[in-house]
């Protein structure tokens, strides 16, 4: 066998090995994208809770699409502005309660929203569903204890817009 044939065969074999290593199998690429999407969705859900617990209407509303719908306590809030108003109204109510003469009416010093048993289903490249249980824990050292003040379930539809996962529809049950 000539040196040229051996060199050519080695070059073809090396090309096949390099080509095989350069591209991950489709299943791996899908799994990686699924992982990246789930992490981004979890970040959005934490942003929602952080905005709620810190009474930051801008952070809270930023977890939603501009045209989002949020169903809660028989009411439907539409769009970021209306959804953000949930927090500004809550903040105003807390200030009013703190200012009245009855200390028993004072709002709790802290509020923490805890999500558990979360399931995220990636439906397509730009849609997902999420559901979980939630509870509001409030209280603090001034009250000498913490307590579960409310609990329920979230059912969400999320969409990916401009590379960001956002809540498009949220229903509190």
Order of alpha helices (4+ residues) and beta strands (2+ residues): alpha-alpha-alpha-beta-beta-alpha-beta-beta-beta-beta
